[in-house]
């Protein structure tokens, strides 16, 4: 994991750029569709990351707050 993470962070954008270049060479306008797809997948991943971080912050805040009697079973 120590080597793999930086390696992926470097090679992924290089691979995407190379793929877009090859798409341009192959079909010209295809690159627009490919770039749109990459942007859509990136936006979806960003949405998931932001949602997970927001839920983690809310969970941490709930743990830090004094517990109320709403969770008591009587």
C-alpha positions in Angstrom: 0.0 0.0 0.0 2.9 2.3 0.7 4.1 2.1 -2.9 0.8 1.3 -4.7 -1.1 4.4 -3.6 1.4 7.0 -5.0 1.9 4.9 -8.1 -1.8 4.9 -8.8 -2.1 8.6 -8.1 0.6 9.3 -10.8 -0.2 6.7 -13.4 -4.0 7.1 -13.5 -4.0 10.7 -14.8 -1.2 9.8 -17.3 -3.3 6.9 -18.5 -6.4 9.1 -18.9 -4.5 11.7 -20.8 -3.0 9.0 -23.1 -6.5 7.5 -23.6 -7.9 10.9 -24.5 -5.1 11.5 -27.0 -5.6 8.1 -28.6 -9.3 8.8 -28.8 -8.6 12.0 -30.6 -6.3 10.3 -33.0 -8.8 7.5 -33.7 -12.1 9.3 -34.0 -11.7 13.1 -33.2 -15.1 13.8 -31.7 -15.0 10.7 -29.7 -12.8 12.5 -27.2 -15.6 14.8 -26.2 -17.8 11.8 -25.2 -14.9 10.1 -23.4 -14.1 13.3 -21.5 -17.8 13.7 -20.5 -17.8 10.1 -19.3 -14.6 10.7 -17.3 -16.1 13.9 -15.8 -19.3 12.1 -14.9 -17.5 9.2 -13.1 -15.3 11.7 -11.3 -18.3 13.7 -10.1 -20.0 10.5 -8.9 -16.8 9.5 -7.0 -16.6 13.0 -5.5 -20.2 12.8 -4.4 -19.6 9.5 -2.6 -16.5 10.8 -0.9 -18.2 14.0 0.3 -21.2 12.0 1.6 -19.0 9.6 3.5 -17.0 12.5 5.1 -20.2 14.4 6.0 -21.8 11.3 7.6 -18.5 10.5 9.5 -18.5 14.1 10.9 -22.1 13.8 12.0 -21.4 10.5 13.7 -18.3 11.9 15.5 -20.3 14.9 16.6 -23.1 12.7 17.9 -20.6 10.6 19.9 -18.9 13.7 21.3 -22.3 15.2 22.5 -23.6 14.0 25.8 -26.0 11.1 25.3 -29.6 11.9 25.8 -32.2 9.8 27.4 -33.8 9.1 23.9 -31.5 6.0 23.6 -32.4 4.5 27.0 -34.6 1.4 26.9 -37.2 1.5 29.7 
